Amino acid sequence: MKPQIDIAPKNLSALALMLNTLLADEYVLYTKTRNAHWNIEGPAFHALHLFFESQYEQLDEIIDDVAERVRALGHYALGTLTGFVKTARLDEPLLEFSNAKKMIQALLDDHETIIRILRKQVNEANDNYKDAGTSDFLTGLLEQHEKMAWMLRAHLG
């Protein structure tokens, strides 16, 4: 049953596509962060291992929230690795696990990419698709990514 929430069906479809693409990006970033957590090497291993764990746990919550927002809008959330890889705008290059700075920079770059995308989509959701709820939801995600990016940036000095 489709929601009757005063948003046109075509707008709901466009919002679901927007959110599913974001979901794919979040999943790729989650996987890269998890990979960093598992494989980091070097003198800062323990601290970074714990730090990456806190970051992937936050991303796990974001992923769940984005998928549930898609469902709240009456559409299905992506749920396959094939779908995530095919849809994501982020790529997944090999990380140098012995070089913590390069690893952190790669994760920071992805967070900042998502931040730039979200900054545009906050207004797009409200202005183009008449969905203040999704706009507010995206603003919350933007703030979470800004904080996570700050934490990564702080590790780079």
N, C-alpha and C positions, 0 to 999 in steps of 0.2 A: 504494500500500500504506500503510495506516494504521500509525502507530508503536505499538508495544507497550511503553509506558513507565510502566505502572501509574497512568495518569490516565484517568478515565472519559471515554468519547467525548463526552458532553454537556459535560464540563468543558473538553475540548480545543476544542470549538466555541465555548464562551463565551470562552475565552482568545484564540482566533483573532479573534473579534469585537472584543474589548478591544484587541488589538494592531493590528488593521486600522484601528480608529478613531484610535488613537495615530499610526499611520503617516500617515493623512490629515492630522492636525494638524501633524505634523512636516513634511510636504510643503508645506503652506500656509505655515508659518513659514520654511522654506527659500526658497520663492518670494519672500516678502516681504523676506527678507534679501538675496537676490540682486538684487531690484529696488532696494533701498537702495544696494547696491554699485554698480550700473550708473548710478544717477541722482542720487546725492548731489551737492549743490552747496555752495559756500561756502568760507570761508577754511580750513577743516579738511578740505577735499576729500581730499587725498592720504592723510592718516592714517586717515580714516574709510573711504576706499575699500579700503585694505589691511585694516583691522579687520573690515569686513563680509565681506571675502573669507575671512578666517580663520574667521569664524563660519559662513558657509554651507558651507565645506569640512567643518567638524565636523558640521553638520547632515546633509550628504550621507552621511557615515559612519553616523550614527545611523539614517537612513532605510534604508540597506542592512542594518544589523543587525536592525532591527525586522522588515523583510520576511523576512529569513532565519529569524528566530525563529518567525514564522508558519508558514513552510515546515517547520521542524523539528518543529512540533506537528501536521504532517500536513494542513495547510490551504493554500489559495492566498492569496497577498498581493495586496492591491489594486495595480493597476498602470496605472490610467487617470486622466487629469485629471478626467473626469466623476465617477469614483468618489471621488476625493479631495475634490472640492468638495461633493459630495452627503453625504459621511460626516463631514467635519471639523466640529469644534466651534468652531474659530477662524474669524473672518471676515477679509475682505481689503478693508478700506477704502482709499481713496486716501491716499497718503502725501504730505506736503509736503516735497519734496526740497530746498527752500531753507532748511528749518528742521530742522537736525540734531537738536536736542533733542527735537522732537516725533517725529521718525523713530525715534530711539533709544528714546524712551519707549514707542512703539507696539510695538517689538520686545521690549522688557523686559516689557511687560504680557503678551505672548503666552508668553514663557518662564515667567513666574510662574504663568500659568494652567496650563501643562503641568506645572509643579512641583507645584501643588496637586492636580492630577488624579493624577499619579504617586504622590504620598504616600499617597493612598487606595488606589490599585491595587496597591501593593506588598503590603499586608496582604490585600487581596481575593484576589490570585493564590494566596497561601499558605493563607489561612484558608478561603476559600470553594471554591477549585478544587484544592487540595492539590498545588500546583505550586511548590515551593521554587525551582526553576530559573528560572521566569519572574519570581518575586518578586525573586530576586537580580539578574536581568537588568534589571528595572525600577529597582531601587535604583541600579545603575550609571548608567542614563540620568538618574535624578533628580540624581545628583551632577554629571553633565556639564552639565545645564541650570542647576543652581545656580551653577556656575562661570561659565557663559556669561552668566547674569543679573548676576552680580557685576561682570563686565567691562563690561557695558552700564551698570549703575548707576554705576560709577566714572567713566564719561564724562559723567554728568549732574552729578557733583560732590556 
